[in-house]
């Protein structure tokens, strides 16, 4: 949460001097600053598992697409509404966790999740 | 029926990010977080390189580049920690708590950019902290 807080905050500064497509390009090299030491720690040996690699490929592609779609939406509509709406993505993860993984919540946990969603809504609104 | 032109893009982005938060839970069944972060970084680089074809290449502005690198570094470190958490805990908990990162971004904006903390944002910060405490307290043992 803390690191993603920086991740969400820093582009506000970067976008003051560059376009989104440039920021996301250099961001990819920032990713490598973490991935390369990790790769070295793995002694340059990456395990191959077809399913996991395929899932990661889909996930990474979706990440790039989601960022681009977000920018396209921002070009066409109200920033406040779009930011608030897309910030609600944990609902999709929550539904998938319930439907696919069979994860369940008791009432107190459900209340906590509702509070978290309420917080996201409040924080994403202008 | 009128549908705003931005709505399909926003809905697809919402869905894309939601699925992205979920998929690593499946991949973690076969590979460790360290392997997944390397694959993710490589695929992400390929994806954004393809995007540059449509925009005619990236611009270069030293301060912006440094900030973008820091963005990638913190995002990737966050993703690595998210994967470690996801390996140990249920998706619902991990995705809900980590998605409250906007709470940190709000506090950073206030402290570093001197952005005003509106009553709505203050309420969001308090509610977010309370939800994390409650999620932690009601965590199944």
HADDOCK unambig.tbl for C-alpha pairs under 7 A between the chains (distance, minus, plus):
assign (segid A and resid 1 and name CA) (segid B and resid 98 and name CA) 4.51 0.50 0.50
assign (segid A and resid 1 and name CA) (segid B and resid 99 and name CA) 6.87 0.50 0.50
assign (segid A and resid 1 and name CA) (segid B and resid 100 and name CA) 6.48 0.50 0.50
assign (segid A and resid 1 and name CA) (segid B and resid 101 and name CA) 4.60 0.50 0.50
assign (segid A and resid 2 and name CA) (segid B and resid 101 and name CA) 6.35 0.50 0.50
assign (segid A and resid 2 and name CA) (segid B and resid 104 and name CA) 6.21 0.50 0.50
assign (segid A and resid 3 and name CA) (segid B and resid 74 and name CA) 5.20 0.50 0.50
assign (segid A and resid 3 and name CA) (segid B and resid 75 and name CA) 6.36 0.50 0.50
assign (segid A and resid 3 and name CA) (segid B and resid 77 and name CA) 6.72 0.50 0.50
assign (segid A and resid 3 and name CA) (segid B and resid 78 and name CA) 4.83 0.50 0.50
assign (segid A and resid 4 and name CA) (segid B and resid 74 and name CA) 6.52 0.50 0.50
assign (segid A and resid 4 and name CA) (segid B and resid 75 and name CA) 5.54 0.50 0.50
assign (segid A and resid 4 and name CA) (segid B and resid 78 and name CA) 5.50 0.50 0.50
assign (segid A and resid 4 and name CA) (segid B and resid 101 and name CA) 5.58 0.50 0.50
assign (segid A and resid 5 and name CA) (segid B and resid 101 and name CA) 4.57 0.50 0.50
assign (segid A and resid 5 and name CA) (segid B and resid 102 and name CA) 5.93 0.50 0.50
assign (segid A and resid 5 and name CA) (segid B and resid 104 and name CA) 4.65 0.50 0.50
assign (segid A and resid 5 and name CA) (segid B and resid 105 and name CA) 4.57 0.50 0.50
assign (segid A and resid 6 and name CA) (segid B and resid 74 and name CA) 6.31 0.50 0.50
assign (segid A and resid 6 and name CA) (segid B and resid 105 and name CA) 6.29 0.50 0.50
assign (segid A and resid 7 and name CA) (segid B and resid 71 and name CA) 4.85 0.50 0.50
assign (segid A and resid 7 and name CA) (segid B and resid 74 and name CA) 5.45 0.50 0.50
assign (segid A and resid 7 and name CA) (segid B and resid 75 and name CA) 4.98 0.50 0.50
assign (segid A and resid 8 and name CA) (segid B and resid 105 and name CA) 6.02 0.50 0.50
assign (segid A and resid 9 and name CA) (segid B and resid 105 and name CA) 5.06 0.50 0.50
assign (segid A and resid 10 and name CA) (segid B and resid 67 and name CA) 6.28 0.50 0.50
assign (segid A and resid 10 and name CA) (segid B and resid 71 and name CA) 5.67 0.50 0.50
assign (segid A and resid 11 and name CA) (segid B and resid 68 and name CA) 6.55 0.50 0.50
assign (segid A and resid 11 and name CA) (segid B and resid 71 and name CA) 6.52 0.50 0.50
assign (segid A and resid 14 and name CA) (segid B and resid 64 and name CA) 4.47 0.50 0.50
assign (segid A and resid 14 and name CA) (segid B and resid 67 and name CA) 5.35 0.50 0.50
assign (segid A and resid 14 and name CA) (segid B and resid 68 and name CA) 5.96 0.50 0.50
assign (segid A and resid 17 and name CA) (segid B and resid 61 and name CA) 6.94 0.50 0.50
assign (segid A and resid 17 and name CA) (segid B and resid 64 and name CA) 5.78 0.50 0.50
assign (segid A and resid 18 and name CA) (segid B and resid 59 and name CA) 6.72 0.50 0.50
assign (segid A and resid 18 and name CA) (segid B and resid 64 and name CA) 6.23 0.50 0.50
assign (segid A and resid 21 and name CA) (segid B and resid 52 and name CA) 6.85 0.50 0.50
assign (segid A and resid 21 and name CA) (segid B and resid 58 and name CA) 6.74 0.50 0.50
assign (segid A and resid 22 and name CA) (segid B and resid 58 and name CA) 4.46 0.50 0.50
assign (segid A and resid 22 and name CA) (segid B and resid 59 and name CA) 5.75 0.50 0.50
assign (segid A and resid 23 and name CA) (segid B and resid 68 and name CA) 5.36 0.50 0.50
assign (segid A and resid 24 and name CA) (segid B and resid 48 and name CA) 6.78 0.50 0.50
assign (segid A and resid 25 and name CA) (segid B and resid 48 and name CA) 5.62 0.50 0.50
assign (segid A and resid 25 and name CA) (segid B and resid 49 and name CA) 6.79 0.50 0.50
assign (segid A and resid 25 and name CA) (segid B and resid 58 and name CA) 6.92 0.50 0.50
assign (segid A and resid 26 and name CA) (segid B and resid 65 and name CA) 6.17 0.50 0.50
assign (segid A and resid 26 and name CA) (segid B and resid 68 and name CA) 5.49 0.50 0.50
assign (segid A and resid 26 and name CA) (segid B and resid 69 and name CA) 5.65 0.50 0.50
assign (segid A and resid 27 and name CA) (segid B and resid 68 and name CA) 4.86 0.50 0.50
assign (segid A and resid 27 and name CA) (segid B and resid 69 and name CA) 5.00 0.50 0.50
assign (segid A and resid 27 and name CA) (segid B and resid 71 and name CA) 5.88 0.50 0.50
assign (segid A and resid 27 and name CA) (segid B and resid 72 and name CA) 4.09 0.50 0.50
assign (segid A and resid 28 and name CA) (segid B and resid 41 and name CA) 6.86 0.50 0.50
assign (segid A and resid 28 and name CA) (segid B and resid 44 and name CA) 6.42 0.50 0.50
assign (segid A and resid 28 and name CA) (segid B and resid 45 and name CA) 5.15 0.50 0.50
assign (segid A and resid 28 and name CA) (segid B and resid 72 and name CA) 5.91 0.50 0.50
assign (segid A and resid 29 and name CA) (segid B and resid 69 and name CA) 6.28 0.50 0.50
assign (segid A and resid 29 and name CA) (segid B and resid 72 and name CA) 6.79 0.50 0.50
assign (segid A and resid 30 and name CA) (segid B and resid 69 and name CA) 4.04 0.50 0.50
assign (segid A and resid 30 and name CA) (segid B and resid 70 and name CA) 6.05 0.50 0.50
assign (segid A and resid 30 and name CA) (segid B and resid 71 and name CA) 6.71 0.50 0.50
assign (segid A and resid 30 and name CA) (segid B and resid 72 and name CA) 3.94 0.50 0.50
assign (segid A and resid 30 and name CA) (segid B and resid 73 and name CA) 4.45 0.50 0.50
assign (segid A and resid 31 and name CA) (segid B and resid 41 and name CA) 5.76 0.50 0.50
assign (segid A and resid 31 and name CA) (segid B and resid 72 and name CA) 4.59 0.50 0.50
assign (segid A and resid 31 and name CA) (segid B and resid 73 and name CA) 5.04 0.50 0.50
assign (segid A and resid 31 and name CA) (segid B and resid 76 and name CA) 5.08 0.50 0.50
assign (segid A and resid 32 and name CA) (segid B and resid 41 and name CA) 6.09 0.50 0.50
assign (segid A and resid 33 and name CA) (segid B and resid 73 and name CA) 6.13 0.50 0.50
assign (segid A and resid 34 and name CA) (segid B and resid 73 and name CA) 6.13 0.50 0.50
assign (segid A and resid 34 and name CA) (segid B and resid 76 and name CA) 6.39 0.50 0.50
assign (segid A and resid 34 and name CA) (segid B and resid 77 and name CA) 6.43 0.50 0.50
assign (segid A and resid 35 and name CA) (segid B and resid 37 and name CA) 6.27 0.50 0.50
assign (segid A and resid 35 and name CA) (segid B and resid 38 and name CA) 4.90 0.50 0.50
assign (segid A and resid 35 and name CA) (segid B and resid 41 and name CA) 6.45 0.50 0.50
assign (segid A and resid 38 and name CA) (segid B and resid 34 and name CA) 6.29 0.50 0.50
assign (segid A and resid 39 and name CA) (segid B and resid 38 and name CA) 6.64 0.50 0.50
assign (segid A and resid 46 and name CA) (segid B and resid 35 and name CA) 6.19 0.50 0.50
assign (segid A and resid 47 and name CA) (segid B and resid 35 and name CA) 6.86 0.50 0.50
assign (segid A and resid 49 and name CA) (segid B and resid 30 and name CA) 6.62 0.50 0.50
assign (segid A and resid 52 and name CA) (segid B and resid 27 and name CA) 4.29 0.50 0.50
assign (segid A and resid 52 and name CA) (segid B and resid 30 and name CA) 6.04 0.50 0.50
assign (segid A and resid 52 and name CA) (segid B and resid 31 and name CA) 6.47 0.50 0.50
assign (segid A and resid 55 and name CA) (segid B and resid 23 and name CA) 6.57 0.50 0.50
assign (segid A and resid 55 and name CA) (segid B and resid 27 and name CA) 6.05 0.50 0.50
assign (segid A and resid 56 and name CA) (segid B and resid 24 and name CA) 6.92 0.50 0.50
assign (segid A and resid 56 and name CA) (segid B and resid 27 and name CA) 6.84 0.50 0.50
assign (segid A and resid 56 and name CA) (segid B and resid 36 and name CA) 6.94 0.50 0.50
assign (segid A and resid 56 and name CA) (segid B and resid 39 and name CA) 6.90 0.50 0.50
assign (segid A and resid 56 and name CA) (segid B and resid 40 and name CA) 6.05 0.50 0.50
assign (segid A and resid 57 and name CA) (segid B and resid 40 and name CA) 6.97 0.50 0.50
assign (segid A and resid 57 and name CA) (segid B and resid 43 and name CA) 6.14 0.50 0.50
assign (segid A and resid 59 and name CA) (segid B and resid 20 and name CA) 5.10 0.50 0.50
assign (segid A and resid 59 and name CA) (segid B and resid 23 and name CA) 6.38 0.50 0.50
assign (segid A and resid 60 and name CA) (segid B and resid 40 and name CA) 5.78 0.50 0.50
assign (segid A and resid 60 and name CA) (segid B and resid 43 and name CA) 5.98 0.50 0.50
assign (segid A and resid 60 and name CA) (segid B and resid 44 and name CA) 5.48 0.50 0.50
assign (segid A and resid 61 and name CA) (segid B and resid 44 and name CA) 6.91 0.50 0.50
assign (segid A and resid 61 and name CA) (segid B and resid 47 and name CA) 6.41 0.50 0.50
assign (segid A and resid 62 and name CA) (segid B and resid 16 and name CA) 5.52 0.50 0.50
assign (segid A and resid 62 and name CA) (segid B and resid 20 and name CA) 6.57 0.50 0.50
assign (segid A and resid 63 and name CA) (segid B and resid 16 and name CA) 6.74 0.50 0.50
assign (segid A and resid 63 and name CA) (segid B and resid 17 and name CA) 6.44 0.50 0.50
assign (segid A and resid 63 and name CA) (segid B and resid 20 and name CA) 6.53 0.50 0.50
assign (segid A and resid 64 and name CA) (segid B and resid 44 and name CA) 6.88 0.50 0.50
assign (segid A and resid 64 and name CA) (segid B and resid 47 and name CA) 6.36 0.50 0.50
assign (segid A and resid 64 and name CA) (segid B and resid 48 and name CA) 6.74 0.50 0.50
assign (segid A and resid 66 and name CA) (segid B and resid 12 and name CA) 6.97 0.50 0.50
assign (segid A and resid 66 and name CA) (segid B and resid 13 and name CA) 4.24 0.50 0.50
assign (segid A and resid 66 and name CA) (segid B and resid 16 and name CA) 5.38 0.50 0.50
assign (segid A and resid 66 and name CA) (segid B and resid 17 and name CA) 6.25 0.50 0.50
assign (segid A and resid 67 and name CA) (segid B and resid 13 and name CA) 6.89 0.50 0.50
assign (segid A and resid 69 and name CA) (segid B and resid 9 and name CA) 5.12 0.50 0.50
assign (segid A and resid 69 and name CA) (segid B and resid 10 and name CA) 6.63 0.50 0.50
assign (segid A and resid 69 and name CA) (segid B and resid 13 and name CA) 5.54 0.50 0.50
assign (segid A and resid 70 and name CA) (segid B and resid 9 and name CA) 6.51 0.50 0.50
assign (segid A and resid 70 and name CA) (segid B and resid 10 and name CA) 5.85 0.50 0.50
assign (segid A and resid 70 and name CA) (segid B and resid 13 and name CA) 5.64 0.50 0.50
assign (segid A and resid 72 and name CA) (segid B and resid 9 and name CA) 6.65 0.50 0.50
assign (segid A and resid 73 and name CA) (segid B and resid 6 and name CA) 4.53 0.50 0.50
assign (segid A and resid 73 and name CA) (segid B and resid 9 and name CA) 5.21 0.50 0.50
assign (segid A and resid 73 and name CA) (segid B and resid 10 and name CA) 5.53 0.50 0.50
assign (segid A and resid 76 and name CA) (segid B and resid 5 and name CA) 6.69 0.50 0.50
assign (segid A and resid 76 and name CA) (segid B and resid 6 and name CA) 5.27 0.50 0.50
assign (segid A and resid 77 and name CA) (segid B and resid 6 and name CA) 5.32 0.50 0.50
assign (segid A and resid 82 and name CA) (segid B and resid 10 and name CA) 6.17 0.50 0.50
assign (segid A and resid 86 and name CA) (segid B and resid 10 and name CA) 6.35 0.50 0.50
assign (segid A and resid 86 and name CA) (segid B and resid 13 and name CA) 6.57 0.50 0.50
assign (segid A and resid 86 and name CA) (segid B and resid 14 and name CA) 4.57 0.50 0.50
assign (segid A and resid 89 and name CA) (segid B and resid 14 and name CA) 5.05 0.50 0.50
assign (segid A and resid 89 and name CA) (segid B and resid 15 and name CA) 6.54 0.50 0.50
assign (segid A and resid 89 and name CA) (segid B and resid 17 and name CA) 5.93 0.50 0.50
assign (segid A and resid 89 and name CA) (segid B and resid 18 and name CA) 4.62 0.50 0.50
assign (segid A and resid 90 and name CA) (segid B and resid 18 and name CA) 5.71 0.50 0.50
assign (segid A and resid 90 and name CA) (segid B and resid 95 and name CA) 6.37 0.50 0.50
assign (segid A and resid 90 and name CA) (segid B and resid 96 and name CA) 6.25 0.50 0.50
assign (segid A and resid 90 and name CA) (segid B and resid 99 and name CA) 6.87 0.50 0.50
assign (segid A and resid 92 and name CA) (segid B and resid 15 and name CA) 6.46 0.50 0.50
assign (segid A and resid 92 and name CA) (segid B and resid 18 and name CA) 4.71 0.50 0.50
assign (segid A and resid 92 and name CA) (segid B and resid 19 and name CA) 6.74 0.50 0.50
assign (segid A and resid 93 and name CA) (segid B and resid 18 and name CA) 4.85 0.50 0.50
assign (segid A and resid 93 and name CA) (segid B and resid 19 and name CA) 6.12 0.50 0.50
assign (segid A and resid 93 and name CA) (segid B and resid 21 and name CA) 6.02 0.50 0.50
assign (segid A and resid 93 and name CA) (segid B and resid 22 and name CA) 5.30 0.50 0.50
assign (segid A and resid 94 and name CA) (segid B and resid 92 and name CA) 5.51 0.50 0.50
assign (segid A and resid 96 and name CA) (segid B and resid 22 and name CA) 6.93 0.50 0.50
assign (segid A and resid 97 and name CA) (segid B and resid 91 and name CA) 6.20 0.50 0.50
assign (segid A and resid 97 and name CA) (segid B and resid 92 and name CA) 6.36 0.50 0.50
assign (segid A and resid 108 and name CA) (segid B and resid 138 and name CA) 6.94 0.50 0.50
assign (segid A and resid 109 and name CA) (segid B and resid 135 and name CA) 6.05 0.50 0.50
assign (segid A and resid 109 and name CA) (segid B and resid 138 and name CA) 6.24 0.50 0.50
assign (segid A and resid 112 and name CA) (segid B and resid 131 and name CA) 4.82 0.50 0.50
assign (segid A and resid 112 and name CA) (segid B and resid 134 and name CA) 5.75 0.50 0.50
assign (segid A and resid 112 and name CA) (segid B and resid 135 and name CA) 5.71 0.50 0.50
assign (segid A and resid 113 and name CA) (segid B and resid 96 and name CA) 6.85 0.50 0.50
assign (segid A and resid 113 and name CA) (segid B and resid 131 and name CA) 6.89 0.50 0.50
assign (segid A and resid 115 and name CA) (segid B and resid 127 and name CA) 6.22 0.50 0.50
assign (segid A and resid 115 and name CA) (segid B and resid 128 and name CA) 6.90 0.50 0.50
assign (segid A and resid 115 and name CA) (segid B and resid 131 and name CA) 5.48 0.50 0.50
assign (segid A and resid 116 and name CA) (segid B and resid 96 and name CA) 6.82 0.50 0.50
assign (segid A and resid 116 and name CA) (segid B and resid 127 and name CA) 6.89 0.50 0.50
assign (segid A and resid 116 and name CA) (segid B and resid 128 and name CA) 5.37 0.50 0.50
assign (segid A and resid 116 and name CA) (segid B and resid 131 and name CA) 5.30 0.50 0.50
assign (segid A and resid 119 and name CA) (segid B and resid 124 and name CA) 4.26 0.50 0.50
assign (segid A and resid 119 and name CA) (segid B and resid 125 and name CA) 6.66 0.50 0.50
assign (segid A and resid 119 and name CA) (segid B and resid 127 and name CA) 5.33 0.50 0.50
assign (segid A and resid 119 and name CA) (segid B and resid 128 and name CA) 4.96 0.50 0.50
assign (segid A and resid 120 and name CA) (segid B and resid 100 and name CA) 6.36 0.50 0.50
assign (segid A and resid 120 and name CA) (segid B and resid 124 and name CA) 6.82 0.50 0.50
assign (segid A and resid 122 and name CA) (segid B and resid 120 and name CA) 5.91 0.50 0.50
assign (segid A and resid 122 and name CA) (segid B and resid 121 and name CA) 5.93 0.50 0.50
assign (segid A and resid 122 and name CA) (segid B and resid 124 and name CA) 4.86 0.50 0.50
assign (segid A and resid 123 and name CA) (segid B and resid 102 and name CA) 6.55 0.50 0.50
assign (segid A and resid 123 and name CA) (segid B and resid 103 and name CA) 6.75 0.50 0.50
assign (segid A and resid 123 and name CA) (segid B and resid 121 and name CA) 5.09 0.50 0.50
assign (segid A and resid 123 and name CA) (segid B and resid 124 and name CA) 5.20 0.50 0.50
